[in-house]
């Protein structure tokens, strides 16, 4: 059975005293649970009597009306009994009143002091919590700054590497020159040309062109190959992997008006490479796609020399080189090249409007802003001069 305790109070101090259990018969209180006076005096040595709600508590008596020895009182669960240290007062009312007043004043003073101490402790805890929050905030800011610096540093390192590693477009496949003359019984008798791919993706995504942001065939008629055997020996496996990848991405989104029935063309190109692998022993490994390494800068330089390029002054496949926010080099078509920089200008405008407390509606191309100084006005006008997506302007000048 769980040990129970009776609470006692003296001068504002509350202590617990263990409750005893015994089978005794008493004329008052709960006789089976009691608290011994000796146990109480172990805590409050000068305890003599006890009160509950200003009413005196009687000591327990046996069935003959005699006080039980040693003296004890009944157990009053969930209550606090007040300890009286002196015997019954046989004095005049003035003396009793003065004593009661003095005791009340002492108790009140102690309670006020305890309350004041509790308030001071609470203030100290709140101050410590505030300092901890400020420290955590500063630590988080330091971590965020470190992460930002690391991200920018990585972007710079990647960019410096990739600008040299990828001097020309790196994604290309072969496609039939004329699908109407394709002979399935004589696959190698057909003519194919390499075509380059636009590396569009999330970095070129825009609202108006969200359906054209997957890798696709660039607008170009393709290139003739100078040395077919060497070309397919070096790049055959690489192109076969890309062809299978394009085949699995269905439907392909792109400007494909110049390449009708692209799925048929891709299947034909795969069969062409497989036929080369089966016919020529020197090309037998290009059909095994279990091992294939990415092309490096030297491989791409050799690629350019392997093709008949009559487009003087133009990059292969009419593609343009861009650098993403993370520092990666991508080769994209003219449409995605233009949209990439339009979106960059738009982000600069959005940030400038936001910093000055304005509103920018992307769908309407509308800016609403209140300018506080001439300097901020000049900065905003410089940004607007480069923006191509603002059609309505609502400006209020709010300075003397």
HELIX and SHEET records of a PDB file:
HELIX    1   1 UNK A   37  UNK A   43  1                                   7    
HELIX    2   2 UNK A   93  UNK A  165  1                                  73    
HELIX    3   3 UNK A  179  UNK A  181  5                                   3    
HELIX    4   4 UNK A  184  UNK A  189  5                                   6    
HELIX    5   5 UNK A  202  UNK A  204  5                                   3    
HELIX    6   6 UNK A  228  UNK A  248  1                                  21    
HELIX    7   7 UNK A  262  UNK A  279  1                                  18    
HELIX    8   8 UNK A  281  UNK A  287  5                                   7    
HELIX    9   9 UNK A  297  UNK A  306  1                                  10    
HELIX   10  10 UNK A  316  UNK A  318  5                                   3    
HELIX   11  11 UNK A  334  UNK A  355  1                                  22    
HELIX   12  12 UNK A  374  UNK A  386  1                                  13    
SHEET    1   A 5 UNK A  13  UNK A  18  0                                        
SHEET    2   A 5 UNK A   5  UNK A  10 -1                                        
SHEET    3   A 5 UNK A  80  UNK A  84  1                                        
SHEET    4   A 5 UNK A  49  UNK A  52 -1                                        
SHEET    5   A 5 UNK A  55  UNK A  56 -1                                        
SHEET    1   B 3 UNK A  20  UNK A  21  0                                        
SHEET    2   B 3 UNK A  33  UNK A  36 -1                                        
SHEET    3   B 3 UNK A  72  UNK A  74 -1                                        
SHEET    1   C 3 UNK A 172  UNK A 176  0                                        
SHEET    2   C 3 UNK A 192  UNK A 198 -1                                        
SHEET    3   C 3 UNK A 216  UNK A 217 -1                                        
SHEET    1   D 2 UNK A 224  UNK A 225  0                                        
SHEET    2   D 2 UNK A 307  UNK A 308 -1                                        
SHEET    1   E 2 UNK A 320  UNK A 323  0                                        
SHEET    2   E 2 UNK A 329  UNK A 332 -1                                        
SHEET    1   F 3 UNK A 359  UNK A 361  0                                        
SHEET    2   F 3 UNK A 366  UNK A 371 -1                                        
SHEET    3   F 3 UNK A 392  UNK A 397  1                                        
END                                                                             
